[in-house]
């Protein structure tokens, strides 16, 4: 397996062009990474539609959950996969099949999720693919928000301040 590399301008372009995300595997539990990422993305103006068969018909973060991508009404530009690398294959195949009808442009596989064969199929179908990345983290990194928390700013440090004068 080759190392994944994505150009920052490409990731930035994806995050600027997408407005609606179908998040497969979005958990209703506030302390799960999928819920945290979805809430953050909602705060940045994205609509995040939960796709979780165990939660279909219920509400997660103010949005109705659906059992599958097929059931999501209306268009969405991105499928964000919070499932295993193996499960990402069939989910990607559904995204490819629905792309023209739903307006899907991007398949995004979360941190730790990588399926090279599925990615090749999606690219061959004209979709953008990102694997082993989190849109929440990439948004913060590319749009300057990590500095707001003191990261890499020199303001917050684990080192003891020097005493004396």
N, CA and C atoms as a LAMMPS dump frame, in Angstrom:
ITEM: TIMESTEP
0
ITEM: NUMBER OF ATOMS
495
ITEM: BOX BOUNDS ff ff ff
-5.0000000000000000e+02 5.0000000000000000e+02
-5.0000000000000000e+02 5.0000000000000000e+02
-5.0000000000000000e+02 5.0000000000000000e+02
ITEM: ATOMS id mol type element x y z
1 1 1 N 0.836 -1.187 0
2 1 2 C 0 0 0
3 1 3 C 0.879 1.248 0
4 2 1 N 0.572 2.174 -0.863
5 2 2 C 1.342 3.396 -0.917
6 2 3 C 0.842 4.399 0.142
7 3 1 N 1.695 5.326 0.482
8 3 2 C 1.337 6.367 1.435
9 3 3 C 0.355 7.324 0.781
10 4 1 N -0.651 7.709 1.536
11 4 2 C -1.639 8.65 1.008
12 4 3 C -1.129 10.073 1.126
13 5 1 N -1.295 10.829 0.064
14 5 2 C -0.954 12.254 0.089
15 5 3 C -2.046 13.019 -0.645
16 6 1 N -2.505 14.076 -0.016
17 6 2 C -3.503 14.938 -0.645
18 6 3 C -2.982 16.361 -0.622
19 7 1 N -3.105 17.032 -1.735
20 7 2 C -2.699 18.42 -1.828
21 7 3 C -3.678 19.282 -1.033
22 8 1 N -3.158 20.185 -0.228
23 8 2 C -4.013 21.048 0.589
24 8 3 C -5.026 21.816 -0.249
25 9 1 N -4.622 22.253 -1.441
26 9 2 C -5.564 23.016 -2.272
27 9 3 C -6.746 22.152 -2.706
28 10 1 N -6.513 20.859 -2.908
29 10 2 C -7.598 19.949 -3.296
30 10 3 C -8.566 19.721 -2.132
31 11 1 N -8.024 19.501 -0.945
32 11 2 C -8.873 19.31 0.245
33 11 3 C -9.657 20.592 0.523
34 12 1 N -8.979 21.733 0.439
35 12 2 C -9.647 23.019 0.661
36 12 3 C -10.775 23.223 -0.347
37 13 1 N -10.537 22.887 -1.613
38 13 2 C -11.568 23.031 -2.65
39 13 3 C -12.772 22.138 -2.349
40 14 1 N -12.528 20.915 -1.899
41 14 2 C -13.632 20.025 -1.532
42 14 3 C -14.435 20.629 -0.395
43 15 1 N -13.757 21.067 0.649
44 15 2 C -14.463 21.603 1.816
45 15 3 C -15.213 22.894 1.504
46 16 1 N -14.747 23.652 0.515
47 16 2 C -15.46 24.87 0.106
48 16 3 C -16.655 24.565 -0.786
49 17 1 N -16.581 23.497 -1.563
50 17 2 C -17.653 23.217 -2.528
51 17 3 C -18.814 22.423 -1.919
52 18 1 N -18.536 21.642 -0.907
53 18 2 C -19.554 20.796 -0.285
54 18 3 C -20.398 21.61 0.697
55 19 1 N -21.706 21.374 0.705
56 19 2 C -22.586 22.019 1.679
57 19 3 C -23.389 20.997 2.473
58 20 1 N -23.654 19.82 1.852
59 20 2 C -24.453 18.791 2.506
60 20 3 C -23.68 17.478 2.504
61 21 1 N -23.609 16.859 3.689
62 21 2 C -22.824 15.643 3.889
63 21 3 C -23.74 14.547 4.429
64 22 1 N -23.744 13.397 3.783
65 22 2 C -24.401 12.211 4.339
66 22 3 C -23.327 11.457 5.108
67 23 1 N -23.457 11.411 6.443
68 23 2 C -22.447 10.786 7.28
69 23 3 C -22.901 9.37 7.655
70 24 1 N -22.255 8.386 7.057
71 24 2 C -22.593 6.987 7.286
72 24 3 C -21.892 6.512 8.555
73 25 1 N -22.699 6.088 9.523
74 25 2 C -22.151 5.647 10.797
75 25 3 C -22.22 6.711 11.883
76 26 1 N -22.97 7.776 11.644
77 26 2 C -23.104 8.839 12.646
78 26 3 C -23.822 8.299 13.876
79 27 1 N -23.18 8.422 15.011
80 27 2 C -23.718 7.917 16.274
81 27 3 C -24.514 9.003 16.995
82 28 1 N -25.588 8.604 17.696
83 28 2 C -26.331 9.573 18.499
84 28 3 C -25.622 9.891 19.824
85 29 1 N -24.597 9.125 20.165
86 29 2 C -23.884 9.315 21.431
87 29 3 C -22.945 10.515 21.324
88 30 1 N -23.114 11.485 22.21
89 30 2 C -22.374 12.743 22.144
90 30 3 C -20.868 12.561 22.235
91 31 1 N -20.419 11.47 22.873
92 31 2 C -18.983 11.298 23.083
93 31 3 C -18.304 10.42 22.032
94 32 1 N -19.009 10.087 20.971
95 32 2 C -18.418 9.319 19.874
96 32 3 C -17.785 10.27 18.856
97 33 1 N -16.669 9.882 18.248
98 33 2 C -16.007 10.765 17.279
99 33 3 C -16.92 11.224 16.147
100 34 1 N -17.788 10.351 15.658
101 34 2 C -18.677 10.742 14.553
102 34 3 C -19.612 11.866 14.972
103 35 1 N -20.126 11.797 16.193
104 35 2 C -21.04 12.827 16.681
105 35 3 C -20.301 14.153 16.867
106 36 1 N -19.102 14.067 17.412
107 36 2 C -18.298 15.263 17.633
108 36 3 C -17.955 15.939 16.306
109 37 1 N -17.545 15.135 15.317
110 37 2 C -17.205 15.678 13.998
111 37 3 C -18.434 16.298 13.335
112 38 1 N -19.578 15.607 13.418
113 38 2 C -20.807 16.117 12.789
114 38 3 C -21.233 17.442 13.42
115 39 1 N -21.176 17.516 14.737
116 39 2 C -21.571 18.753 15.428
117 39 3 C -20.655 19.909 15.025
118 40 1 N -19.382 19.646 14.949
119 40 2 C -18.418 20.661 14.524
120 40 3 C -18.739 21.14 13.106
121 41 1 N -18.946 20.193 12.187
122 41 2 C -19.229 20.552 10.796
123 41 3 C -20.541 21.326 10.674
124 42 1 N -21.54 20.969 11.469
125 42 2 C -22.783 21.738 11.483
126 42 3 C -22.503 23.179 11.907
127 43 1 N -21.64 23.338 12.89
128 43 2 C -21.269 24.669 13.361
129 43 3 C -20.56 25.505 12.31
130 44 1 N -20.004 24.851 11.312
131 44 2 C -19.319 25.551 10.218
132 44 3 C -20.243 25.759 9.015
133 45 1 N -21.516 25.413 9.178
134 45 2 C -22.487 25.691 8.129
135 45 3 C -22.841 24.526 7.224
136 46 1 N -22.271 23.357 7.483
137 46 2 C -22.609 22.188 6.691
138 46 3 C -23.898 21.557 7.23
139 47 1 N -24.689 21.002 6.344
140 47 2 C -25.804 20.165 6.77
141 47 3 C -25.268 18.737 6.799
142 48 1 N -25.408 18.067 7.941
143 48 2 C -24.917 16.697 8.098
144 48 3 C -26.117 15.784 8.317
145 49 1 N -26.329 14.883 7.368
146 49 2 C -27.463 13.958 7.399
147 49 3 C -26.979 12.616 7.939
148 50 1 N -27.564 12.152 9.054
149 50 2 C -27.15 10.869 9.62
150 50 3 C -27.637 9.686 8.784
151 51 1 N -26.729 8.747 8.514
152 51 2 C -27.075 7.489 7.858
153 51 3 C -26.611 6.388 8.805
154 52 1 N -27.597 5.77 9.47
155 52 2 C -27.313 4.76 10.481
156 52 3 C -28.541 3.859 10.59
157 53 1 N -28.467 2.631 10.08
158 53 2 C -29.645 1.766 10.066
159 53 3 C -30.264 1.541 11.445
160 54 1 N -29.452 1.498 12.481
161 54 2 C -29.961 1.294 13.834
162 54 3 C -30.679 2.499 14.4
163 55 1 N -30.548 3.645 13.753
164 55 2 C -31.163 4.888 14.239
165 55 3 C -32.188 5.454 13.261
166 56 1 N -32.483 4.728 12.186
167 56 2 C -33.394 5.217 11.142
168 56 3 C -34.707 5.701 11.747
169 57 1 N -35.113 6.895 11.348
170 57 2 C -36.353 7.496 11.827
171 57 3 C -36.187 8.335 13.069
172 58 1 N -35.105 8.155 13.787
173 58 2 C -34.855 8.981 14.966
174 58 3 C -34.118 10.253 14.543
175 59 1 N -33.847 11.104 15.494
176 59 2 C -33.169 12.359 15.204
177 59 3 C -31.79 12.361 15.848
178 60 1 N -30.799 12.772 15.078
179 60 2 C -29.437 12.944 15.591
180 60 3 C -28.996 14.351 15.223
181 61 1 N -28.647 15.126 16.235
182 61 2 C -28.194 16.506 16.04
183 61 3 C -29.182 17.313 15.193
184 62 1 N -30.47 17.092 15.43
185 62 2 C -31.505 17.868 14.761
186 62 3 C -31.862 17.416 13.361
187 63 1 N -31.29 16.324 12.903
188 63 2 C -31.55 15.799 11.554
189 63 3 C -32.111 14.382 11.651
190 64 1 N -33.051 14.065 10.797
191 64 2 C -33.595 12.711 10.733
192 64 3 C -32.54 11.75 10.217
193 65 1 N -32.442 10.599 10.886
194 65 2 C -31.496 9.566 10.465
195 65 3 C -32.161 8.632 9.456
196 66 1 N -31.368 8.166 8.497
197 66 2 C -31.843 7.261 7.457
198 66 3 C -31.056 5.959 7.511
199 67 1 N -31.693 4.881 7.057
200 67 2 C -31.068 3.558 7.106
201 67 3 C -29.974 3.382 6.06
202 68 1 N -30.074 4.099 4.939
203 68 2 C -29.101 3.931 3.858
204 68 3 C -29.013 5.212 3.029
205 69 1 N -27.995 5.282 2.207
206 69 2 C -27.844 6.421 1.297
207 69 3 C -29.041 6.53 0.359
208 70 1 N -29.581 5.386 -0.041
209 70 2 C -30.729 5.371 -0.956
210 70 3 C -31.936 6.112 -0.38
211 71 1 N -32.087 6.073 0.927
212 71 2 C -33.266 6.655 1.578
213 71 3 C -33.147 8.148 1.853
214 72 1 N -31.959 8.703 1.751
215 72 2 C -31.773 10.138 2.028
216 72 3 C -32.489 10.939 0.944
217 73 1 N -33.455 11.781 1.337
218 73 2 C -34.144 12.586 0.331
219 73 3 C -33.287 13.773 -0.102
220 74 1 N -33.418 14.141 -1.329
221 74 2 C -32.708 15.318 -1.816
222 74 3 C -31.24 15.071 -2.056
223 75 1 N -30.582 16.105 -2.571
224 75 2 C -29.174 15.971 -2.937
225 75 3 C -28.222 16.136 -1.744
226 76 1 N -27.054 15.547 -1.881
227 76 2 C -25.94 15.762 -0.952
228 76 3 C -24.665 15.557 -1.744
229 77 1 N -23.658 16.361 -1.48
230 77 2 C -22.434 16.349 -2.292
231 77 3 C -21.378 15.359 -1.801
232 78 1 N -21.443 15.03 -0.494
233 78 2 C -20.366 14.201 0.059
234 78 3 C -20.933 13.062 0.893
235 79 1 N -20.278 11.904 0.779
236 79 2 C -20.536 10.769 1.656
237 79 3 C -19.318 10.64 2.556
238 80 1 N -19.525 10.803 3.866
239 80 2 C -18.455 10.695 4.857
240 80 3 C -18.635 9.362 5.568
241 81 1 N -17.647 8.477 5.46
242 81 2 C -17.783 7.1 5.941
243 81 3 C -17.089 6.911 7.284
244 82 1 N -17.901 6.723 8.333
245 82 2 C -17.443 6.394 9.673
246 82 3 C -17.707 4.912 9.928
247 83 1 N -17.198 4.061 9.075
248 83 2 C -17.359 2.613 9.196
249 83 3 C -16.004 1.982 8.91
250 84 1 N -15.932 0.672 8.982
251 84 2 C -14.665 -0.031 8.759
252 84 3 C -14.217 0.095 7.305
253 85 1 N -12.94 -0.179 7.08
254 85 2 C -12.396 -0.152 5.719
255 85 3 C -13.12 -1.153 4.828
256 86 1 N -13.454 -2.316 5.374
257 86 2 C -14.179 -3.332 4.602
258 86 3 C -15.579 -2.832 4.229
259 87 1 N -16.276 -2.227 5.184
260 87 2 C -17.63 -1.709 4.926
261 87 3 C -17.605 -0.535 3.951
262 88 1 N -16.477 0.152 3.867
263 88 2 C -16.37 1.306 2.971
264 88 3 C -16.547 0.913 1.505
265 89 1 N -16.23 -0.326 1.149
266 89 2 C -16.374 -0.778 -0.236
267 89 3 C -17.81 -0.727 -0.72
268 90 1 N -18.737 -1.445 -0.061
269 90 2 C -20.136 -1.395 -0.492
270 90 3 C -20.765 -0.002 -0.359
271 91 1 N -20.353 0.757 0.637
272 91 2 C -20.892 2.119 0.791
273 91 3 C -20.439 2.979 -0.385
274 92 1 N -19.173 2.847 -0.756
275 92 2 C -18.648 3.58 -1.908
276 92 3 C -19.376 3.168 -3.183
277 93 1 N -19.646 1.889 -3.332
278 93 2 C -20.371 1.419 -4.514
279 93 3 C -21.776 2.018 -4.585
280 94 1 N -22.455 2.156 -3.452
281 94 2 C -23.775 2.797 -3.441
282 94 3 C -23.643 4.273 -3.807
283 95 1 N -22.599 4.919 -3.29
284 95 2 C -22.376 6.337 -3.614
285 95 3 C -22.164 6.507 -5.119
286 96 1 N -21.402 5.601 -5.726
287 96 2 C -21.175 5.653 -7.168
288 96 3 C -22.502 5.496 -7.91
289 97 1 N -23.298 4.528 -7.487
290 97 2 C -24.578 4.256 -8.154
291 97 3 C -25.555 5.414 -8.027
292 98 1 N -25.48 6.13 -6.912
293 98 2 C -26.416 7.231 -6.648
294 98 3 C -25.875 8.602 -7.061
295 99 1 N -24.628 8.669 -7.48
296 99 2 C -23.97 9.961 -7.721
297 99 3 C -24.759 10.877 -8.644
298 100 1 N -25.202 10.374 -9.765
299 100 2 C -25.91 11.227 -10.726
300 100 3 C -27.235 11.725 -10.165
301 101 1 N -27.984 10.862 -9.492
302 101 2 C -29.299 11.246 -8.957
303 101 3 C -29.201 12.158 -7.74
304 102 1 N -28.201 11.923 -6.888
305 102 2 C -28.095 12.655 -5.622
306 102 3 C -27.114 13.819 -5.671
307 103 1 N -26.317 13.913 -6.72
308 103 2 C -25.341 14.994 -6.808
309 103 3 C -24.059 14.727 -6.034
310 104 1 N -23.784 13.464 -5.74
311 104 2 C -22.594 13.104 -4.961
312 104 3 C -21.337 13.377 -5.783
313 105 1 N -20.404 14.101 -5.17
314 105 2 C -19.146 14.45 -5.82
315 105 3 C -17.927 13.887 -5.089
316 106 1 N -18.108 13.555 -3.79
317 106 2 C -16.973 13.187 -2.943
318 106 3 C -17.321 11.974 -2.088
319 107 1 N -16.395 11.029 -2.028
320 107 2 C -16.436 9.958 -1.033
321 107 3 C -15.264 10.208 -0.099
322 108 1 N -15.57 10.394 1.182
323 108 2 C -14.547 10.712 2.183
324 108 3 C -14.549 9.603 3.22
325 109 1 N -13.417 8.926 3.389
326 109 2 C -13.283 7.873 4.386
327 109 3 C -12.519 8.428 5.583
328 110 1 N -13.083 8.233 6.743
329 110 2 C -12.558 8.821 7.977
330 110 3 C -11.188 8.272 8.374
331 111 1 N -10.628 8.843 9.428
332 111 2 C -9.347 8.396 9.961
333 111 3 C -9.372 6.894 10.196
334 112 1 N -8.363 6.205 9.718
335 112 2 C -8.271 4.765 9.885
336 112 3 C -9.067 3.966 8.868
337 113 1 N -9.789 4.652 7.986
338 113 2 C -10.603 3.967 6.981
339 113 3 C -9.937 4.144 5.62
340 114 1 N -9.595 3.007 5.031
341 114 2 C -8.927 3.039 3.725
342 114 3 C -9.336 1.806 2.925
343 115 1 N -9.802 2.038 1.716
344 115 2 C -10.158 0.941 0.821
345 115 3 C -9.739 1.376 -0.58
346 116 1 N -8.534 0.97 -0.967
347 116 2 C -7.949 1.412 -2.237
348 116 3 C -8.759 0.962 -3.446
349 117 1 N -9.291 -0.258 -3.403
350 117 2 C -10.077 -0.759 -4.542
351 117 3 C -11.352 0.073 -4.712
352 118 1 N -12.022 0.378 -3.601
353 118 2 C -13.233 1.206 -3.666
354 118 3 C -12.893 2.612 -4.153
355 119 1 N -11.764 3.132 -3.694
356 119 2 C -11.342 4.471 -4.12
357 119 3 C -11.111 4.51 -5.626
358 120 1 N -10.48 3.475 -6.169
359 120 2 C -10.247 3.419 -7.613
360 120 3 C -11.563 3.381 -8.389
361 121 1 N -12.528 2.603 -7.892
362 121 2 C -13.838 2.544 -8.551
363 121 3 C -14.513 3.915 -8.527
364 122 1 N -14.41 4.603 -7.404
365 122 2 C -15.037 5.927 -7.282
366 122 3 C -14.354 6.937 -8.203
367 123 1 N -13.038 6.915 -8.237
368 123 2 C -12.318 7.839 -9.125
369 123 3 C -12.658 7.564 -10.587
370 124 1 N -12.762 6.287 -10.939
371 124 2 C -13.115 5.911 -12.316
372 124 3 C -14.508 6.414 -12.682
373 125 1 N -15.361 6.564 -11.668
374 125 2 C -16.721 7.073 -11.886
375 125 3 C -16.767 8.605 -11.839
376 126 1 N -15.599 9.237 -11.64
377 126 2 C -15.538 10.698 -11.651
378 126 3 C -15.699 11.368 -10.303
379 127 1 N -15.631 10.592 -9.223
380 127 2 C -15.773 11.173 -7.887
381 127 3 C -14.409 11.499 -7.288
382 128 1 N -14.379 12.494 -6.416
383 128 2 C -13.189 12.788 -5.626
384 128 3 C -13.182 11.824 -4.446
385 129 1 N -12 11.382 -4.047
386 129 2 C -11.885 10.453 -2.93
387 129 3 C -10.818 10.947 -1.968
388 130 1 N -11.165 10.913 -0.686
389 130 2 C -10.211 11.2 0.383
390 130 3 C -10.31 10.032 1.357
391 131 1 N -9.17 9.476 1.752
392 131 2 C -9.154 8.36 2.701
393 131 3 C -8.255 8.688 3.883
394 132 1 N -8.612 8.089 5.024
395 132 2 C -7.801 8.196 6.246
396 132 3 C -7.58 9.648 6.676
397 133 1 N -8.632 10.447 6.529
398 133 2 C -8.618 11.853 6.96
399 133 3 C -9.967 12.186 7.587
400 134 1 N -9.992 13.21 8.404
401 134 2 C -11.238 13.677 9.009
402 134 3 C -11.537 15.084 8.498
403 135 1 N -12.733 15.32 7.945
404 135 2 C -13.031 16.664 7.444
405 135 3 C -13.016 17.712 8.553
406 136 1 N -13.358 17.327 9.77
407 136 2 C -13.304 18.267 10.89
408 136 3 C -11.86 18.723 11.127
409 137 1 N -10.958 17.779 11.182
410 137 2 C -9.543 18.1 11.406
411 137 3 C -8.986 18.892 10.231
412 138 1 N -9.303 18.469 9.018
413 138 2 C -8.799 19.169 7.841
414 138 3 C -9.355 20.592 7.762
415 139 1 N -10.615 20.777 8.112
416 139 2 C -11.203 22.119 8.116
417 139 3 C -10.428 23.011 9.09
418 140 1 N -10.252 22.522 10.308
419 140 2 C -9.522 23.312 11.306
420 140 3 C -8.105 23.635 10.874
421 141 1 N -7.444 22.67 10.276
422 141 2 C -6.059 22.861 9.84
423 141 3 C -5.968 23.843 8.681
424 142 1 N -6.845 23.703 7.698
425 142 2 C -6.734 24.502 6.476
426 142 3 C -7.364 25.891 6.571
427 143 1 N -8.258 26.07 7.508
428 143 2 C -8.912 27.37 7.63
429 143 3 C -8.482 28.106 8.895
430 144 1 N -7.334 27.709 9.453
431 144 2 C -6.672 28.472 10.499
432 144 3 C -7.236 28.346 11.895
433 145 1 N -8.126 27.394 12.143
434 145 2 C -8.735 27.322 13.46
435 145 3 C -7.864 26.662 14.508
436 146 1 N -6.899 25.858 14.11
437 146 2 C -6.05 25.225 15.114
438 146 3 C -5.301 26.278 15.919
439 147 1 N -4.941 27.388 15.302
440 147 2 C -4.255 28.47 15.997
441 147 3 C -5.113 29.141 17.049
442 148 1 N -6.444 29.067 16.91
443 148 2 C -7.332 29.69 17.888
444 148 3 C -7.184 29.043 19.259
445 149 1 N -6.839 27.782 19.291
446 149 2 C -6.687 27.063 20.557
447 149 3 C -5.264 27.122 21.07
448 150 1 N -4.4 27.859 20.417
449 150 2 C -3.021 27.977 20.862
450 150 3 C -2.092 26.954 20.237
451 151 1 N -2.618 26.059 19.386
452 151 2 C -1.787 25.046 18.765
453 151 3 C -0.806 25.716 17.81
454 152 1 N 0.445 25.399 17.963
455 152 2 C 1.533 25.943 17.143
456 152 3 C 1.615 27.471 17.191
457 153 1 N 1.088 28.072 18.236
458 153 2 C 1.132 29.527 18.339
459 153 3 C 2.196 30 19.318
460 154 1 N 2.676 29.071 20.156
461 154 2 C 3.631 29.459 21.179
462 154 3 C 2.952 30.006 22.429
463 155 1 N 1.627 30.169 22.398
464 155 2 C 0.895 30.7 23.55
465 155 3 C 0.662 29.609 24.582
466 156 1 N 0.28 28.439 24.132
467 156 2 C 0.048 27.314 25.029
468 156 3 C 1.232 26.384 24.903
469 157 1 N 1.76 25.97 26.059
470 157 2 C 2.916 25.108 26.04
471 157 3 C 2.859 24.141 27.213
472 158 1 N 3.448 22.975 27.059
473 158 2 C 3.556 22.004 28.131
474 158 3 C 4.815 22.251 28.952
475 159 1 N 5.64 23.182 28.497
476 159 2 C 6.892 23.472 29.201
477 159 3 C 6.641 24.454 30.338
478 160 1 N 7.402 24.267 31.413
479 160 2 C 7.292 25.211 32.537
480 160 3 C 7.878 26.557 32.124
481 161 1 N 7.209 27.631 32.54
482 161 2 C 7.778 28.939 32.217
483 161 3 C 9.109 29.147 32.946
484 162 1 N 10.002 29.887 32.298
485 162 2 C 11.3 30.175 32.898
486 162 3 C 11.106 31.236 33.971
487 163 1 N 11.703 30.984 35.119
488 163 2 C 11.596 31.935 36.241
489 163 3 C 12.837 32.819 36.282
490 164 1 N 12.654 33.934 36.866
491 164 2 C 13.809 34.811 37.052
492 164 3 C 13.724 36.047 36.187
493 165 1 N 14.739 36.782 36.234
494 165 2 C 14.686 37.969 35.435
495 165 3 C 15.91 38.758 35.454
